[in-house]
Amino acid sequence: MNRYARQMVLPEVGAEGQERIAAAHVLVVGAGGLGVPVLQYLAGAGIGRITLVDPDTVEESNLHRQPLYRMKDIGQPKVRAAALAVARLNPAVEIEALVDRLTPLNAPALIAAADVVLDCADSYAASYTLSDACLAAGKPLISASALGLSGYVGGFCGDRRNGGAPSLRALFPDPPDSGQTCATAGVLGPVVGMLGCIQAQMALRLILGTEPSPLGEFVRLDSTRFSQFRFDTAPETYGPRFVAREEIGSADLVIDLRPEDEAPRKATPQALRIPGYGATGPLPEPGRRVVLACRSGLRSWRAADALSRRWDGEITLLALGDDA
């Protein structure tokens, strides 16, 4: 029996829809709690090609919510362990495993090569970097986030002339109140499982061209209750963009917001270390760009918001992650 017989019998799929699925190239950023169900169900559906990006290795603490991995995978790069698991699940799926962080420097090329982008990263900076780049490229983005017992999935960006939607910034123009992640605040495994499944479903709907489009659709999970609305007409909002360390120029004023005990090495040798910068601190010279650096990008965004109230020049953000 055909591997895909049970989905091809659906009028929304059929032989033509299965051909679309097999021809699709999906970029998945993040191989953790959201990425695992996404990979399992997209590979099971017969997606032709998956590019998977994640810098992390498998840890024992991942296993309660990332059942694609096994004890023997601990210490291995997640993308490589995931690629082997996907190959066992469906050897017809071509998967490219990149042990790398998603940055403003590599995002445009990765997005340009894909038909659909899925944001499964537990990273504030990665989500906004993907949204900005997808908006510029006219590529659809299915973004999700989970924390504790709650989370959301939304369909963003795409070609606005052909059924696209506003970007992530249209719904979330301001930095969140908390910079917590699954590692710091915790999360239940089924929460990321459900949200990742919805991401995979949205991606397949988009590839198949079903109506209504998942772009402009927002699904919220609050413990055991789902709610949903559309945001097709939400006004686009623009804010400070993220840059990569390699994009910093000699003329930029770099402010490192991390105290020395958090990061002994500054963002750049010439950076000024001013943890409380924003509402106070030296102003740049006219025409000079400011780069505000921190670990996640959250402190940088808050400092940018404070700085913009007293200076109208270009402000950019640098998220350094766990930079040794």
Secondary structure, DSSP 8 states (H G I E B T S, - for coil): --TTHHHHTSTTTHHHHHHHHHH-EEEEE--STTHHHHHHHHHHHT-SEEEEE---B--GGGTTT-TT--GGGTTSBHHHHHHHHHHHH-TTSEEEEE-S---TTTHHHHHHT-SEEEE--S-HHHHHHHHHHHHHHT-EEEEEEEEBTEEEEEEEES-GGGT----HHHH--S--S----HHHH-B-HHHHHHHHHHHHHHHHHHHHT-SS-STTEEEEEETTEEEEEE-TT--------B--GGG--TT-EEEE-S-TTT-SS-SSTT-EE-TTBTTBS----TT--EEEEESSSHHHHHHHHHHHTT--S-EEEEE--S--
